[in-house]
Amino acid sequence: MSEDCDVLIVGGGPAGLAAGEAAARQGVLTLILERQHEIGYPIHTSGGSWVSDMQALKIPLALYHPINKVVFVSPQREVPLHYQPAVACVVDVRGLYQHLASRAIAAGALLRVRHTVEQTLLEEGRVCGVTAKNQVGERVSFRATVTIDASGFSRHVGVRTDMGKAFHRYGFGAEYDMYAPNYPQDELYLIMGSRFAPRGYAWAFPRGNGRVRLGVGVLHPDSDEDARAYLDSIVRDVPQLTDKFKDASPIEFHTGLFPSEGPLEHFSRDGLLLAGDAGGHGSTLVGEGIRFAIYSGQMAGNVAAEAIKARNTSAAFLERFDKKWRARFGRDMDISYMINKRIANYSDEQWDAALDLMKRLTPSQMAQALRGDFSAGLIMGILARNPGLIATGGKKFLDVMLERINTTTMQPAER
Ligand SMILES: Cc1cc2nc3c(=O)[nH]c(=O)nc-3n(C[C@H](O)[C@H](O)[C@H](O)COP(=O)(O)OP(=O)(O)OC[C@H]3O[C@@H](n4cnc5c(N)ncnc54)[C@H](O)[C@@H]3O)c2cc1C
């Protein structure tokens, strides 16, 4: 059995669904294959994001929960930051992904659930589709002019076409989605330190209606600790959270893997693009990838459709995707990765010192840094508020960041 399309997308996560919408909007025949029975299930993510991005992406307000207070906790410190109006939010993951699926379908894309992609079809070195097992176990060939690998952490097509290796460094996250009637729904916690989150961090993300995502992520192979083993003690023993989780209970248990290696060198070759986590397009700073997957999927879907309309799906044409992505995100993602590698090894004392530094920043500087929107103004602002840094290794690190910022131009309209 065989089916033909213009753009074939492997994976119905945020990258694949956004790519599907973007390509279908340009009038090319677009097909998305998702191996699970449902879009947005099972959940592998916590849904922390930003109000301004949800607005820019036209996500309905009902699908995200704005947060007014963000609290950082280290072994001996606590830094509360207040935002009015809210800048951070927690998305309804299943609702958001199903909304993206509806948008792709409304634009004209076809979506098949319970279709597991297996082999990659190659002709003279060019990717021309995949084979997949459908919902009744039949093997079907899907031939396509451009294939987009949006399969997330599995990087299914990318690994089989030598675009990149299977991820070696990654965050392993475990999470309870709890009903917590006493948890204040506008307070988000990020918890650092060896007792609750060795080589990573723990989080409490309220998402409305008494629900809270309580999780922890650990970087591998930097650490071989099992994130799952920490969840109960976070609920029970983090002093700031004990009362808030009184009478709470998990309703769901999630686990997931987030690539922590930075972007690939190339995201395109003849007939193929890699978008979202498959391309390493998430921010390694705090393991944030949903909005980046949507932006990357949109870019990939648009370039794929343009290539089809131009009847040129060569690597040279498709490389436009690499260029667009790097112009918009490359520099900030490189800096995020530099910071990730540095803080991954922080001791408890270093986390306490980092929170001392945070205390001196404004809430808006902290939000800008957490978002990974690095600018010379932000670095100079951090230095101005922390003159003590000039005498320490911290200043040297900020200088390297500044040099990176000054030698790379971002497209201002796209930031
Ligand atoms: C524990 C954890 C917490 C996180 N928390 C946050 C957070 O708070 N905020 C945030 O922004 N990001 C967070 N992330 C990161 C975020 O989840 C990812 O960056 C994002 O999901 C990437 O989207 P994607 O579409 O590229 O990949 P995915 O969401 O992984 O989607 C890939 C899709 O492809 C499908 N697929 C895979 N292989 C095949 C195949 N062979 N055939 C067919 N379909 C296939 C999968 O079933 C899946 O639906 C977190 C990640 C983890 C692991």
The ligand as a Gaussian input file, in Angstrom:
#p B3LYP/6-31G(d) Opt

LIG

0 1
 C       10.083000      16.345000      31.940000
 C       10.013000      17.431000      30.913000
 C        9.519000      18.665000      31.261000
 C        9.446000      19.678000      30.307000
 N        8.932000      20.876000      30.675000
 C        8.788000      21.840000      29.762000
 C        8.186000      23.066000      30.113000
 O        7.794000      23.278000      31.261000
 N        8.050000      24.007000      29.146000
 C        8.469000      23.802000      27.864000
 O        8.310000      24.685000      27.019000
 N        9.073000      22.639000      27.513000
 C        9.226000      21.663000      28.417000
 N        9.799000      20.480000      28.061000
 C       10.295000      20.321000      26.685000
 C        9.153000      20.110000      25.685000
 O        8.308000      19.098000      26.132000
 C        9.709000      19.716000      24.322000
 O       10.725000      20.618000      23.945000
 C        8.616000      19.712000      23.263000
 O        7.647000      18.748000      23.578000
 C        9.214000      19.406000      21.887000
 O        8.183000      19.299000      20.940000
 P        8.393000      18.406000      19.647000
 O        7.129000      18.523000      18.857000
 O        9.676000      18.712000      19.024000
 O        8.538000      16.910000      20.203000
 P        7.503000      16.036000      21.035000
 O        6.625000      16.861000      21.871000
 O        8.309000      14.978000      21.692000
 O        6.594000      15.374000      19.912000
 C        7.115000      14.355000      19.073000
 C        5.944000      13.518000      18.607000
 O        6.431000      12.573000      17.653000
 C        5.828000      11.321000      17.884000
 N        6.702000      10.294000      17.342000
 C        7.939000       9.938000      17.776000
 N        8.420000       8.913000      17.022000
 C        7.464000       8.642000      16.106000
 C        7.362000       7.666000      15.067000
 N        8.346000       6.775000      14.837000
 N        6.234000       7.649000      14.311000
 C        5.222000       8.531000      14.521000
 N        5.261000       9.449000      15.519000
 C        6.374000       9.506000      16.282000
 C        5.711000      11.260000      19.413000
 O        4.721000      10.325000      19.828000
 C        5.320000      12.702000      19.740000
 O        3.933000      12.903000      19.738000
 C        9.894000      19.445000      28.985000
 C       10.405000      18.196000      28.631000
 C       10.460000      17.196000      29.575000
 C       11.000000      15.859000      29.191000

